Amino acid sequence: MKFGRVLTAMVTPFDNNGKLDLKQTSVLIEYLLGNGTEGLVVAGTTGESPTMTTDEKIQLFKHVVKVVNKRVPVIAGTGNNHTSASIILTKEAEACGVDAIMLVTPYYNKPSQQGMFEHFAAIAKETDLPVMLYNIPGRSVVNMTAETIINLSAIDNIVSVKEASGDLDQVSEIIEHTRDDFSVYSGDDSSTIPMLAVGADGVISVASHVIGNEMNTMVNHFFDGRINEAASMHRMLLPTMNGLFMAPNPSPVKAALQMKGIETGSVRLPLLRLTDEEMAKLKILIEG
């Protein structure tokens, strides 16, 4: 199942008291949809899901679904390292009217490949929604192997994977051995063109908060056969892509949005605002 080519892993706006800011969430959504975003992933890592309560996530899902009003797919991050809790949140997200759910590889408890298979299969069984897997070993410590992802793709409503392993061999194996309508998305902005080159469908982007139209143009150049132009844009945009990860995500991208006049507040502890030195470096990237 294809959700678009450039999806944004959306930050969660907070107010000056660190509370969920739905008014600014509306502003952010309209900004993103007007600047190259073809789908929204809500309450993922970039959305600071580890420090959001279940009630906040449900409130956010309802609000985003209402504001988006079917203009683009809304994919809710409902996975964690607790299978039954993921099932409960998935059912809540489904009731909110989201279009799909995203399930991250369980972190901290380091399950085996069979444990991951059973975790994802159990959640998928409890929902009618399309399921996107999210493999990010850099944050979860465990890598979901190509074999496990391929086996999970045999489950009817497991339709996609966000791949952030950085392993093009693994990505190639997944694409080769999953059904044609199973979509594979780059989970790292800087891996977008290399992954498209081996058959991926698009990117779930952080940089699209700041360079959304450029990311969209780059990806469409690739699919239109304008490979040299796509590669040139990739090289040009790479410093910005990498600069948005100069500190733990999403601190840099929230600061960058503020520079562009989109207030999304600060990050919640244990994350921190950028230092003055980091802000100066980011300003050069964003404002030139």
VODOGU-75689 format. One line per field, with one value per residue: residue number from 0; residue in three letters; z, x, y of N, C-alpha, C in turn. Coordinates in steps of 0.1 Angstrom, whole numbers, plus 5000, padded with zeros to 4 digits. Layout:
BEGIN
nr (NUM; ...)
rest (ALA; ...)
n_up (Z; ...)
n_east (X; ...)
n_north (Y; ...)
ca_up (Z; ...)
ca_east (X; ...)
ca_north (Y; ...)
c_up (Z; ...)
c_east (X; ...)
c_north (Y; ...)
//
This chain:
BEGIN
nr (0; 1; 2; 3; 4; 5; 6; 7; 8; 9; 10; 11; 12; 13; 14; 15; 16; 17; 18; 19; 20; 21; 22; 23; 24; 25; 26; 27; 28; 29; 30; 31; 32; 33; 34; 35; 36; 37; 38; 39; 40; 41; 42; 43; 44; 45; 46; 47; 48; 49; 50; 51; 52; 53; 54; 55; 56; 57; 58; 59; 60; 61; 62; 63; 64; 65; 66; 67; 68; 69; 70; 71; 72; 73; 74; 75; 76; 77; 78; 79; 80; 81; 82; 83; 84; 85; 86; 87; 88; 89; 90; 91; 92; 93; 94; 95; 96; 97; 98; 99; 100; 101; 102; 103; 104; 105; 106; 107; 108; 109; 110; 111; 112; 113; 114; 115; 116; 117; 118; 119; 120; 121; 122; 123; 124; 125; 126; 127; 128; 129; 130; 131; 132; 133; 134; 135; 136; 137; 138; 139; 140; 141; 142; 143; 144; 145; 146; 147; 148; 149; 150; 151; 152; 153; 154; 155; 156; 157; 158; 159; 160; 161; 162; 163; 164; 165; 166; 167; 168; 169; 170; 171; 172; 173; 174; 175; 176; 177; 178; 179; 180; 181; 182; 183; 184; 185; 186; 187; 188; 189; 190; 191; 192; 193; 194; 195; 196; 197; 198; 199; 200; 201; 202; 203; 204; 205; 206; 207; 208; 209; 210; 211; 212; 213; 214; 215; 216; 217; 218; 219; 220; 221; 222; 223; 224; 225; 226; 227; 228; 229; 230; 231; 232; 233; 234; 235; 236; 237; 238; 239; 240; 241; 242; 243; 244; 245; 246; 247; 248; 249; 250; 251; 252; 253; 254; 255; 256; 257; 258; 259; 260; 261; 262; 263; 264; 265; 266; 267; 268; 269; 270; 271; 272; 273; 274; 275; 276; 277; 278; 279; 280; 281; 282; 283; 284; 285; 286; 287)
rest (MET; LYS; PHE; GLY; ARG; VAL; LEU; THR; ALA; MET; VAL; THR; PRO; PHE; ASP; ASN; ASN; GLY; LYS; LEU; ASP; LEU; LYS; GLN; THR; SER; VAL; LEU; ILE; GLU; TYR; LEU; LEU; GLY; ASN; GLY; THR; GLU; GLY; LEU; VAL; VAL; ALA; GLY; THR; THR; GLY; GLU; SER; PRO; THR; MET; THR; THR; ASP; GLU; LYS; ILE; GLN; LEU; PHE; LYS; HIS; VAL; VAL; LYS; VAL; VAL; ASN; LYS; ARG; VAL; PRO; VAL; ILE; ALA; GLY; THR; GLY; ASN; ASN; HIS; THR; SER; ALA; SER; ILE; ILE; LEU; THR; LYS; GLU; ALA; GLU; ALA; CYS; GLY; VAL; ASP; ALA; ILE; MET; LEU; VAL; THR; PRO; TYR; TYR; ASN; LYS; PRO; SER; GLN; GLN; GLY; MET; PHE; GLU; HIS; PHE; ALA; ALA; ILE; ALA; LYS; GLU; THR; ASP; LEU; PRO; VAL; MET; LEU; TYR; ASN; ILE; PRO; GLY; ARG; SER; VAL; VAL; ASN; MET; THR; ALA; GLU; THR; ILE; ILE; ASN; LEU; SER; ALA; ILE; ASP; ASN; ILE; VAL; SER; VAL; LYS; GLU; ALA; SER; GLY; ASP; LEU; ASP; GLN; VAL; SER; GLU; ILE; ILE; GLU; HIS; THR; ARG; ASP; ASP; PHE; SER; VAL; TYR; SER; GLY; ASP; ASP; SER; SER; THR; ILE; PRO; MET; LEU; ALA; VAL; GLY; ALA; ASP; GLY; VAL; ILE; SER; VAL; ALA; SER; HIS; VAL; ILE; GLY; ASN; GLU; MET; ASN; THR; MET; VAL; ASN; HIS; PHE; PHE; ASP; GLY; ARG; ILE; ASN; GLU; ALA; ALA; SER; MET; HIS; ARG; MET; LEU; LEU; PRO; THR; MET; ASN; GLY; LEU; PHE; MET; ALA; PRO; ASN; PRO; SER; PRO; VAL; LYS; ALA; ALA; LEU; GLN; MET; LYS; GLY; ILE; GLU; THR; GLY; SER; VAL; ARG; LEU; PRO; LEU; LEU; ARG; LEU; THR; ASP; GLU; GLU; MET; ALA; LYS; LEU; LYS; ILE; LEU; ILE; GLU; GLY)
n_up (5000; 4991; 5006; 4996; 4985; 4998; 5031; 5063; 5093; 5119; 5141; 5176; 5186; 5215; 5242; 5260; 5285; 5283; 5275; 5254; 5223; 5205; 5189; 5176; 5164; 5144; 5128; 5121; 5106; 5083; 5072; 5066; 5047; 5027; 5018; 5004; 5017; 5017; 5034; 5068; 5097; 5129; 5163; 5164; 5168; 5163; 5170; 5197; 5211; 5233; 5256; 5258; 5271; 5270; 5268; 5258; 5233; 5221; 5220; 5203; 5179; 5173; 5168; 5147; 5126; 5123; 5114; 5091; 5075; 5056; 5035; 5032; 5040; 5074; 5097; 5126; 5153; 5172; 5184; 5209; 5234; 5247; 5242; 5247; 5255; 5232; 5216; 5228; 5224; 5197; 5190; 5201; 5184; 5160; 5164; 5164; 5138; 5122; 5093; 5091; 5111; 5127; 5138; 5159; 5163; 5192; 5219; 5243; 5258; 5240; 5222; 5206; 5171; 5165; 5187; 5180; 5156; 5166; 5183; 5165; 5148; 5166; 5173; 5147; 5142; 5158; 5147; 5120; 5105; 5081; 5085; 5092; 5096; 5116; 5115; 5134; 5143; 5155; 5175; 5189; 5195; 5187; 5155; 5131; 5111; 5075; 5068; 5088; 5084; 5058; 5063; 5080; 5062; 5049; 5063; 5059; 5065; 5071; 5056; 5049; 5054; 5074; 5069; 5087; 5090; 5076; 5060; 5029; 5016; 5031; 5027; 5000; 4999; 5012; 4995; 4972; 4980; 4990; 4985; 4955; 4962; 4987; 5005; 5009; 5028; 5032; 5063; 5069; 5060; 5045; 5033; 5013; 4983; 4977; 4986; 4971; 4947; 4948; 4948; 4967; 4979; 4988; 5013; 5048; 5064; 5083; 5076; 5059; 5072; 5070; 5044; 5027; 5001; 4985; 4990; 4980; 4953; 4947; 4950; 4932; 4908; 4907; 4903; 4879; 4862; 4860; 4869; 4874; 4881; 4905; 4920; 4922; 4936; 4960; 4969; 4973; 4993; 5014; 5035; 5051; 5057; 5074; 5093; 5107; 5125; 5144; 5171; 5195; 5179; 5183; 5187; 5170; 5147; 5157; 5165; 5140; 5127; 5143; 5134; 5109; 5114; 5124; 5153; 5175; 5200; 5228; 5235; 5254; 5286; 5288; 5267; 5253; 5247; 5219; 5222; 5224; 5206; 5189; 5178; 5164; 5143; 5131; 5122; 5101; 5083; 5078; 5071; 5055)
n_east (5008; 5006; 5014; 5019; 5046; 5064; 5063; 5057; 5073; 5058; 5065; 5055; 5036; 5041; 5030; 5040; 5041; 5047; 5026; 5004; 4997; 4972; 4962; 4985; 4992; 4974; 4982; 5007; 5001; 4987; 5008; 5026; 5012; 5010; 5035; 5047; 5043; 5029; 5017; 5011; 5029; 5021; 5029; 5052; 5088; 5099; 5078; 5080; 5070; 5078; 5076; 5050; 5017; 4992; 4966; 4972; 4982; 4959; 4942; 4957; 4957; 4929; 4926; 4943; 4933; 4908; 4915; 4931; 4912; 4909; 4926; 4952; 4969; 4968; 4989; 4992; 5014; 5016; 5030; 5050; 5072; 5055; 5033; 5005; 4997; 5002; 4983; 4959; 4962; 4963; 4937; 4923; 4933; 4923; 4896; 4897; 4898; 4921; 4942; 4960; 4984; 5016; 5041; 5067; 5099; 5102; 5118; 5145; 5137; 5147; 5138; 5137; 5139; 5117; 5101; 5097; 5082; 5059; 5049; 5043; 5025; 5004; 4994; 4986; 4965; 4945; 4934; 4917; 4930; 4955; 4989; 5021; 5053; 5082; 5115; 5142; 5171; 5190; 5178; 5163; 5178; 5176; 5177; 5153; 5152; 5155; 5143; 5124; 5107; 5098; 5084; 5064; 5051; 5034; 5011; 4979; 4971; 4995; 5013; 5035; 5068; 5088; 5121; 5149; 5174; 5197; 5209; 5215; 5216; 5198; 5175; 5171; 5167; 5143; 5125; 5127; 5115; 5090; 5055; 5042; 5026; 5035; 5049; 5080; 5097; 5121; 5137; 5154; 5164; 5188; 5192; 5174; 5175; 5195; 5180; 5156; 5168; 5172; 5146; 5127; 5098; 5095; 5099; 5099; 5100; 5120; 5133; 5116; 5099; 5112; 5124; 5105; 5092; 5114; 5124; 5102; 5103; 5128; 5124; 5104; 5117; 5134; 5116; 5105; 5125; 5146; 5174; 5199; 5193; 5179; 5199; 5217; 5202; 5199; 5226; 5229; 5210; 5219; 5236; 5217; 5198; 5215; 5222; 5199; 5200; 5220; 5218; 5200; 5170; 5137; 5149; 5166; 5149; 5126; 5136; 5144; 5119; 5109; 5125; 5116; 5092; 5072; 5057; 5064; 5070; 5091; 5112; 5105; 5119; 5138; 5151; 5167; 5167; 5184; 5218; 5233; 5255; 5248; 5224; 5233; 5248; 5227; 5211; 5226; 5224; 5197; 5189; 5208)
n_north (4988; 5022; 5052; 5077; 5097; 5115; 5117; 5132; 5129; 5141; 5167; 5173; 5199; 5219; 5241; 5271; 5261; 5235; 5219; 5200; 5216; 5223; 5243; 5253; 5230; 5227; 5249; 5240; 5217; 5228; 5243; 5222; 5207; 5225; 5226; 5204; 5180; 5148; 5130; 5123; 5113; 5107; 5112; 5097; 5090; 5115; 5130; 5130; 5108; 5090; 5106; 5114; 5112; 5085; 5096; 5121; 5114; 5102; 5125; 5140; 5125; 5125; 5152; 5158; 5141; 5154; 5180; 5175; 5161; 5141; 5149; 5140; 5109; 5099; 5086; 5069; 5067; 5039; 5020; 5003; 4989; 4971; 4948; 4944; 4969; 4984; 4973; 4982; 5011; 5011; 5003; 5025; 5045; 5037; 5041; 5069; 5075; 5074; 5067; 5046; 5027; 5029; 5008; 5006; 4989; 4969; 4984; 4984; 4960; 4941; 4919; 4886; 4876; 4860; 4868; 4894; 4890; 4878; 4898; 4919; 4906; 4900; 4925; 4934; 4916; 4925; 4948; 4965; 4983; 4994; 4984; 4998; 4988; 4997; 4999; 5006; 5003; 5019; 5033; 5014; 4993; 4966; 4950; 4944; 4917; 4913; 4889; 4885; 4907; 4902; 4878; 4889; 4905; 4888; 4888; 4900; 4928; 4940; 4962; 4978; 4992; 5013; 5019; 5022; 5011; 5016; 4998; 4989; 4964; 4949; 4963; 4960; 4932; 4930; 4944; 4928; 4904; 4908; 4913; 4931; 4953; 4960; 4985; 5003; 5025; 5051; 5057; 5076; 5108; 5113; 5089; 5087; 5089; 5068; 5046; 5048; 5041; 5014; 5005; 5015; 5032; 5058; 5085; 5089; 5117; 5140; 5163; 5174; 5192; 5215; 5217; 5209; 5212; 5210; 5184; 5170; 5177; 5166; 5138; 5134; 5141; 5119; 5097; 5106; 5100; 5117; 5115; 5126; 5152; 5147; 5135; 5157; 5175; 5160; 5161; 5188; 5193; 5178; 5189; 5203; 5183; 5166; 5185; 5189; 5170; 5175; 5176; 5156; 5144; 5157; 5183; 5200; 5204; 5215; 5239; 5249; 5252; 5273; 5293; 5296; 5308; 5292; 5282; 5257; 5252; 5240; 5211; 5182; 5172; 5141; 5155; 5184; 5220; 5235; 5245; 5278; 5279; 5258; 5267; 5289; 5276; 5262; 5282; 5293; 5273; 5272; 5298; 5307)
ca_up (5000; 4990; 5013; 4991; 4983; 5009; 5043; 5073; 5107; 5124; 5155; 5184; 5192; 5229; 5245; 5269; 5297; 5279; 5273; 5240; 5218; 5194; 5179; 5168; 5156; 5132; 5120; 5115; 5096; 5071; 5067; 5060; 5036; 5017; 5014; 4999; 5025; 5011; 5044; 5082; 5107; 5141; 5176; 5163; 5176; 5161; 5177; 5211; 5217; 5246; 5267; 5257; 5277; 5261; 5266; 5249; 5219; 5216; 5218; 5191; 5168; 5170; 5163; 5133; 5117; 5120; 5106; 5078; 5068; 5044; 5024; 5031; 5050; 5088; 5102; 5140; 5160; 5183; 5189; 5219; 5238; 5255; 5232; 5250; 5255; 5218; 5210; 5233; 5218; 5183; 5189; 5203; 5172; 5149; 5168; 5161; 5124; 5115; 5081; 5093; 5123; 5126; 5149; 5160; 5169; 5207; 5224; 5256; 5262; 5231; 5218; 5195; 5158; 5167; 5196; 5172; 5147; 5173; 5188; 5154; 5144; 5176; 5171; 5134; 5143; 5166; 5140; 5105; 5098; 5075; 5095; 5088; 5105; 5117; 5119; 5137; 5153; 5162; 5187; 5196; 5197; 5179; 5141; 5126; 5099; 5063; 5068; 5097; 5077; 5047; 5069; 5085; 5050; 5045; 5070; 5050; 5068; 5073; 5042; 5046; 5065; 5074; 5071; 5091; 5094; 5069; 5053; 5016; 5013; 5038; 5020; 4987; 5001; 5016; 4983; 4963; 4985; 4995; 4973; 4948; 4969; 5000; 5003; 5017; 5030; 5039; 5076; 5071; 5049; 5037; 5026; 5004; 4969; 4976; 4988; 4959; 4936; 4949; 4947; 4977; 4974; 4992; 5025; 5059; 5065; 5093; 5069; 5051; 5080; 5066; 5030; 5021; 4986; 4978; 4992; 4971; 4940; 4945; 4949; 4919; 4898; 4906; 4897; 4865; 4854; 4860; 4880; 4877; 4889; 4918; 4927; 4924; 4948; 4972; 4974; 4978; 5005; 5024; 5048; 5059; 5063; 5085; 5103; 5115; 5135; 5151; 5184; 5194; 5173; 5174; 5191; 5159; 5137; 5163; 5164; 5126; 5125; 5149; 5126; 5098; 5119; 5129; 5167; 5180; 5214; 5231; 5237; 5268; 5292; 5289; 5256; 5257; 5236; 5213; 5228; 5215; 5195; 5179; 5172; 5154; 5132; 5124; 5115; 5089; 5074; 5075; 5066; 5045)
ca_east (5000; 5014; 5008; 5025; 5061; 5070; 5055; 5065; 5073; 5055; 5068; 5043; 5037; 5038; 5029; 5051; 5041; 5050; 5014; 5000; 4992; 4964; 4961; 4997; 4992; 4966; 4990; 5018; 4995; 4985; 5021; 5032; 5004; 5012; 5049; 5053; 5040; 5018; 5011; 5016; 5031; 5019; 5033; 5064; 5099; 5100; 5066; 5083; 5061; 5082; 5073; 5036; 5008; 4983; 4956; 4977; 4982; 4945; 4938; 4964; 4951; 4916; 4927; 4950; 4923; 4898; 4921; 4935; 4899; 4911; 4934; 4964; 4969; 4973; 4994; 4994; 5024; 5009; 5038; 5060; 5077; 5045; 5024; 4991; 4995; 5002; 4970; 4949; 4964; 4959; 4922; 4919; 4937; 4913; 4884; 4899; 4897; 4934; 4942; 4970; 4992; 5030; 5046; 5082; 5105; 5103; 5131; 5149; 5136; 5155; 5132; 5143; 5132; 5104; 5094; 5092; 5072; 5047; 5045; 5036; 5013; 4994; 4988; 4979; 4953; 4935; 4929; 4914; 4938; 4968; 5000; 5034; 5064; 5092; 5127; 5151; 5180; 5198; 5171; 5156; 5189; 5174; 5174; 5144; 5159; 5147; 5135; 5112; 5098; 5092; 5074; 5053; 5044; 5024; 4999; 4972; 4971; 5009; 5014; 5046; 5078; 5097; 5133; 5160; 5186; 5209; 5215; 5209; 5214; 5186; 5164; 5170; 5161; 5129; 5118; 5127; 5108; 5077; 5045; 5044; 5019; 5041; 5057; 5091; 5100; 5133; 5135; 5165; 5164; 5200; 5192; 5163; 5179; 5200; 5169; 5148; 5176; 5170; 5132; 5118; 5086; 5095; 5106; 5092; 5111; 5121; 5137; 5104; 5094; 5120; 5127; 5095; 5090; 5126; 5123; 5092; 5109; 5139; 5118; 5096; 5127; 5139; 5105; 5103; 5137; 5156; 5182; 5210; 5188; 5176; 5212; 5222; 5194; 5203; 5239; 5227; 5202; 5224; 5240; 5205; 5193; 5223; 5222; 5187; 5203; 5232; 5214; 5189; 5158; 5135; 5153; 5170; 5138; 5117; 5143; 5144; 5106; 5107; 5132; 5107; 5080; 5062; 5060; 5060; 5075; 5104; 5111; 5103; 5130; 5152; 5157; 5170; 5168; 5197; 5227; 5235; 5264; 5241; 5215; 5240; 5251; 5215; 5207; 5233; 5219; 5183; 5187; 5219)
ca_north (5000; 5034; 5064; 5089; 5097; 5123; 5118; 5139; 5125; 5154; 5171; 5176; 5212; 5222; 5255; 5275; 5253; 5221; 5212; 5198; 5229; 5219; 5254; 5253; 5218; 5231; 5258; 5232; 5208; 5235; 5246; 5211; 5203; 5235; 5226; 5192; 5168; 5140; 5122; 5127; 5103; 5114; 5106; 5088; 5095; 5129; 5136; 5128; 5098; 5085; 5115; 5118; 5102; 5079; 5105; 5131; 5108; 5101; 5138; 5145; 5117; 5131; 5166; 5157; 5136; 5164; 5191; 5170; 5159; 5131; 5154; 5131; 5099; 5101; 5074; 5071; 5058; 5033; 5009; 5005; 4976; 4965; 4944; 4946; 4984; 4988; 4969; 4992; 5024; 5009; 5004; 5039; 5053; 5033; 5048; 5083; 5077; 5075; 5059; 5035; 5028; 5026; 5001; 5006; 4977; 4970; 4989; 4982; 4946; 4933; 4906; 4879; 4878; 4854; 4876; 4906; 4886; 4875; 4911; 4927; 4898; 4901; 4938; 4935; 4908; 4932; 4960; 4964; 4993; 4990; 4985; 5001; 4985; 5007; 4993; 5016; 4997; 5029; 5037; 5003; 4984; 4954; 4951; 4934; 4913; 4912; 4876; 4888; 4917; 4894; 4869; 4897; 4910; 4878; 4891; 4909; 4942; 4946; 4966; 4988; 4993; 5024; 5012; 5031; 5004; 5021; 4987; 4988; 4950; 4945; 4970; 4953; 4919; 4932; 4948; 4917; 4892; 4911; 4915; 4944; 4964; 4962; 4997; 5005; 5040; 5054; 5063; 5086; 5117; 5112; 5076; 5087; 5086; 5055; 5036; 5048; 5035; 4999; 5002; 5020; 5040; 5072; 5088; 5095; 5127; 5150; 5175; 5180; 5203; 5227; 5217; 5200; 5213; 5206; 5170; 5165; 5179; 5157; 5125; 5133; 5140; 5105; 5089; 5110; 5096; 5128; 5110; 5135; 5163; 5142; 5133; 5170; 5181; 5153; 5166; 5202; 5193; 5169; 5196; 5206; 5170; 5162; 5195; 5187; 5159; 5179; 5172; 5146; 5147; 5167; 5196; 5209; 5207; 5225; 5252; 5254; 5257; 5286; 5303; 5299; 5314; 5282; 5279; 5244; 5251; 5233; 5196; 5177; 5164; 5144; 5162; 5198; 5230; 5237; 5255; 5290; 5275; 5249; 5276; 5297; 5267; 5259; 5295; 5294; 5263; 5275; 5311; 5309)
c_up (5000; 4997; 5008; 4990; 4994; 5020; 5054; 5086; 5116; 5139; 5162; 5190; 5207; 5232; 5255; 5282; 5295; 5277; 5258; 5235; 5205; 5184; 5170; 5159; 5143; 5122; 5113; 5104; 5083; 5064; 5060; 5047; 5024; 5012; 5012; 5006; 5019; 5021; 5057; 5091; 5121; 5154; 5173; 5171; 5175; 5168; 5192; 5218; 5230; 5258; 5266; 5264; 5267; 5258; 5257; 5234; 5213; 5212; 5205; 5179; 5163; 5163; 5149; 5123; 5113; 5111; 5092; 5069; 5055; 5033; 5021; 5041; 5063; 5093; 5117; 5146; 5172; 5189; 5200; 5223; 5246; 5246; 5235; 5251; 5241; 5212; 5215; 5226; 5203; 5181; 5192; 5190; 5161; 5152; 5165; 5146; 5116; 5103; 5082; 5106; 5119; 5139; 5149; 5166; 5184; 5211; 5239; 5260; 5252; 5228; 5207; 5182; 5159; 5176; 5189; 5163; 5155; 5179; 5177; 5149; 5153; 5175; 5159; 5135; 5150; 5159; 5125; 5098; 5091; 5085; 5088; 5099; 5105; 5123; 5121; 5147; 5161; 5175; 5196; 5200; 5189; 5164; 5137; 5112; 5087; 5063; 5077; 5090; 5066; 5052; 5074; 5073; 5045; 5052; 5062; 5052; 5072; 5059; 5039; 5057; 5063; 5078; 5075; 5096; 5088; 5061; 5040; 5011; 5019; 5031; 5007; 4988; 5004; 5003; 4973; 4967; 4991; 4982; 4968; 4955; 4983; 4998; 5013; 5016; 5037; 5052; 5079; 5058; 5039; 5029; 5015; 4990; 4968; 4978; 4976; 4947; 4937; 4950; 4958; 4971; 4978; 5006; 5035; 5066; 5077; 5086; 5062; 5059; 5075; 5051; 5023; 5006; 4979; 4979; 4982; 4957; 4937; 4943; 4936; 4907; 4896; 4899; 4882; 4856; 4853; 4871; 4884; 4885; 4903; 4926; 4931; 4936; 4961; 4978; 4980; 4991; 5017; 5037; 5057; 5065; 5075; 5096; 5112; 5126; 5143; 5166; 5184; 5189; 5183; 5178; 5179; 5150; 5144; 5163; 5150; 5123; 5131; 5140; 5113; 5101; 5123; 5143; 5170; 5194; 5215; 5231; 5252; 5273; 5290; 5277; 5260; 5245; 5231; 5221; 5219; 5203; 5184; 5171; 5161; 5141; 5124; 5117; 5102; 5078; 5069; 5067; 5056; 5050)
c_east (5009; 5006; 5012; 5040; 5069; 5061; 5064; 5062; 5071; 5059; 5054; 5044; 5033; 5038; 5041; 5052; 5043; 5038; 5011; 4993; 4985; 4962; 4973; 4998; 4985; 4974; 5001; 5012; 4993; 4998; 5027; 5025; 5006; 5026; 5054; 5050; 5027; 5012; 5018; 5017; 5031; 5022; 5043; 5075; 5100; 5089; 5068; 5073; 5065; 5078; 5058; 5028; 4999; 4971; 4960; 4977; 4969; 4940; 4944; 4959; 4938; 4917; 4933; 4940; 4912; 4903; 4925; 4923; 4901; 4919; 4946; 4962; 4974; 4977; 4998; 5005; 5018; 5018; 5047; 5066; 5068; 5034; 5009; 4987; 4994; 4988; 4959; 4950; 4960; 4944; 4917; 4922; 4927; 4900; 4884; 4898; 4910; 4933; 4951; 4977; 5006; 5034; 5061; 5087; 5106; 5117; 5133; 5149; 5142; 5149; 5139; 5135; 5118; 5095; 5088; 5081; 5059; 5041; 5037; 5024; 5002; 4986; 4980; 4966; 4942; 4930; 4926; 4923; 4951; 4979; 5013; 5044; 5074; 5105; 5138; 5161; 5188; 5192; 5166; 5166; 5188; 5171; 5164; 5149; 5149; 5138; 5122; 5102; 5091; 5081; 5062; 5045; 5033; 5011; 4992; 4973; 4984; 5013; 5027; 5056; 5086; 5111; 5144; 5172; 5199; 5216; 5208; 5207; 5201; 5174; 5161; 5163; 5146; 5121; 5117; 5117; 5095; 5068; 5047; 5037; 5024; 5051; 5068; 5095; 5113; 5130; 5145; 5165; 5176; 5201; 5181; 5166; 5185; 5189; 5159; 5155; 5174; 5155; 5123; 5108; 5086; 5102; 5097; 5102; 5109; 5124; 5126; 5097; 5100; 5122; 5117; 5093; 5102; 5127; 5114; 5097; 5119; 5134; 5111; 5106; 5132; 5128; 5102; 5115; 5148; 5166; 5193; 5205; 5184; 5189; 5218; 5215; 5198; 5216; 5237; 5220; 5208; 5229; 5228; 5199; 5202; 5223; 5210; 5189; 5216; 5230; 5203; 5176; 5146; 5139; 5157; 5158; 5128; 5123; 5142; 5130; 5103; 5114; 5124; 5093; 5068; 5065; 5055; 5065; 5088; 5102; 5109; 5116; 5127; 5159; 5158; 5169; 5182; 5205; 5228; 5244; 5257; 5231; 5221; 5244; 5238; 5210; 5213; 5228; 5205; 5181; 5198; 5229)
c_north (5012; 5045; 5077; 5087; 5104; 5125; 5125; 5133; 5137; 5156; 5174; 5190; 5213; 5237; 5258; 5268; 5238; 5213; 5210; 5211; 5225; 5231; 5255; 5241; 5220; 5239; 5249; 5223; 5216; 5239; 5234; 5207; 5213; 5235; 5212; 5179; 5161; 5130; 5126; 5114; 5110; 5106; 5094; 5094; 5110; 5137; 5134; 5118; 5092; 5093; 5120; 5107; 5096; 5089; 5116; 5126; 5107; 5115; 5143; 5138; 5123; 5144; 5166; 5152; 5146; 5175; 5186; 5167; 5152; 5137; 5146; 5120; 5103; 5088; 5076; 5061; 5052; 5022; 5013; 4991; 4968; 4961; 4947; 4961; 4989; 4984; 4979; 5005; 5023; 5010; 5018; 5047; 5050; 5040; 5063; 5086; 5078; 5065; 5046; 5037; 5024; 5020; 5000; 4992; 4979; 4974; 4984; 4967; 4936; 4920; 4899; 4882; 4872; 4862; 4888; 4902; 4884; 4888; 4918; 4919; 4899; 4914; 4939; 4927; 4916; 4945; 4957; 4974; 4987; 4993; 4988; 4997; 4996; 5001; 5004; 5011; 5007; 5034; 5025; 4992; 4971; 4958; 4940; 4930; 4913; 4900; 4878; 4897; 4910; 4885; 4877; 4902; 4900; 4880; 4902; 4924; 4948; 4949; 4975; 4986; 5006; 5018; 5022; 5023; 5009; 5010; 4985; 4973; 4945; 4950; 4963; 4939; 4920; 4935; 4936; 4906; 4896; 4914; 4929; 4955; 4966; 4974; 4997; 5020; 5041; 5061; 5074; 5095; 5115; 5099; 5076; 5082; 5072; 5044; 5036; 5040; 5020; 4995; 5007; 5030; 5055; 5074; 5093; 5104; 5136; 5164; 5182; 5191; 5216; 5229; 5208; 5200; 5208; 5190; 5164; 5166; 5168; 5143; 5124; 5134; 5126; 5097; 5093; 5107; 5106; 5126; 5119; 5147; 5159; 5141; 5147; 5176; 5174; 5159; 5180; 5202; 5186; 5177; 5199; 5193; 5166; 5172; 5194; 5176; 5162; 5177; 5162; 5152; 5147; 5181; 5205; 5213; 5216; 5239; 5258; 5259; 5270; 5297; 5306; 5304; 5305; 5278; 5265; 5241; 5243; 5218; 5193; 5170; 5149; 5151; 5177; 5207; 5230; 5247; 5267; 5287; 5267; 5258; 5284; 5289; 5264; 5271; 5296; 5285; 5267; 5288; 5315; 5320)
//
